[in-house]
Amino acid sequence: MSGKEIFLAINKSDNDAAISKSAIFAKLGFEKVFHVSCVHNAGISELAASVTSDFPEWKEDSLPPLKIAVVGRP
């Protein structure tokens, strides 16, 4: 693998039924799985906090640009 940290965000998880249906993603073996609903702003802050938890303190012009990929499909 690439050695990069991967966070799985499962969108449209805005109710218990949707969350229970997303249990199929557990078979993929991701360590960090987040149930989010972009429309209802649910789970977004937890995802962002986890993604940025080990970022160094930012000081203007002190660090190279950060590269982040958000991959998904509509």
Beta strands, then each sheet from edge to edge (+ up, - down):
strand 1: 7-10
strand 2: 32-35
sheet 1: 1+ 2+
end
